[in-house]
Amino acid sequence: MRNLSGIEQCEAALERLLNETPYNKDFVGVEKTDITPAMVSVEAGYDKGYLKRSRQAHMPLIAQIDRLRAPKKASKSSAQRLSKALSAADKAKANEAALKDTLDKVLAQNLMLVERVRELEKALHMYGE
């Protein structure tokens, strides 16, 4: 049996991770969408920085790992995005209405306090004379 190159060891490590039979107990039960180049490197017996995007020989394997992660970021349909945006707009309108109500109450209280201060100042001037 010949010795495997580093990239071949990483490819074998990726296969083990995909088949849910990793050697490293920390990677048991890992979702396919959570597999990273660092994880593959460690499973292959290297440090987590072994696979690098800057190394031409590593690019095909890293691209394969990236494709596994892609479904995690599935695009939503236009209808779903519109529904979410409309829901957010409705919440913002409700929040705005509540804030306006609070503002009106505070302004009314302030006007009552100003009037009360005037009454007290008037009474103070009457007693001061």
N, C-alpha and C positions, 0 to 999 in steps of 0.2 A: 504494500500500500504506500503510495507516495504522500509526501507532505503537501497539505493544501496551502495555497497562497492566502494572504490576509483577506483579500476580497472574496475568495472562495469560502473561507471560514465565515465571513460575514453573511454571505448568501445562504450558507447552511444554517446559520443562526437565525436568519429571517424565516427560513422554512420551518424551523422548530417553533418559533414564536407564532407563526401562522397556523401551525398544526396543534398549537397549545401543548407542546411537549418541551418546554425550555429546560435547560440544565440549571439555570439560575432560579432558585425558588422565589426570588422577589418578583419574577415575571409570570408566575403561574396565574392564570385567569385574566391576563391583560387583554383588553379589547383590541381588535385589529386597528381601529381608528386611533388608538393611543400609542401605537408603536412609533418610535423615533429613531433616527440614526444613532443617537447616543445609546439607546437601549440595545440596538442590534450589535453595536461595538462591544458593549459589556458582555452580552450573551456569547459573543464570539471569543471572549477572553482578552479583549483589549480594553484600554481606558476609553471613557465615554467620548473623547475627542478624536478617536481614530478616523472615523468616516468624516471627510470634509468635502464641502461643495466645491472647493477650489481645486480638488484633485480630479483630473479628467477621468481616471480609471474608476472613481467612486460615483460619478454622476449617474450612470444607469441604475445602480442599486438605490441611491438616494431618491431618484425619480420614482422608482417603484414604491418606496416607502411613502413618498409624498402622495402618490395616487391612493394609497390605503387611507391616508388621512383626509383626502378630499371629500368623501361623502359626509363627513362631519359638518361641512360648511355648505350643505345642499341649499340651493337657491329656492326661495319661496315664490309661489305664483303671484302674479300681479293682484289677483283678487285677495289673497291673504295679506299682502303688504297694504293694500288699500283699506281693508277691514281693520287692520292694526292701527293705521294712521287715523282713521275716522274715530276709533275708540279712544285714542290718545287725545284727539281734538275735543271729543265730548268731555273727557275728564278735565281738560284744561278749561273748558267753558264753565263747568260746574265749579271748579276751583276759583275761577275769576268771579263768579256770582257770589260765592261765599266770602271772598275777600272784599268785594264791594259792600256787602251787607255789614261786615265787621267795620269797614271804614265809615259807613253811614252812622253806625251806633257810636263810634268813637267821636265823630264830629259833633253829634248831638250832645254827648256828655260834655265835650269841651265847651260848647256854647252855653250849656247850663252852668258850668263852673265859672265861665267868664261873667255871666249874669250875676251869680252869687257873689263873686269877688267885688263887682260894682256895688251891690247892695251893702256889703260889709264895709267897703271904703266910704260909702255915703253915710252909713251909721257911725263910723269912726269920726268923720268930720263933724257930725252933729254933736257928738259927745265932747269933741275936742274944743268946741267953741265956748 
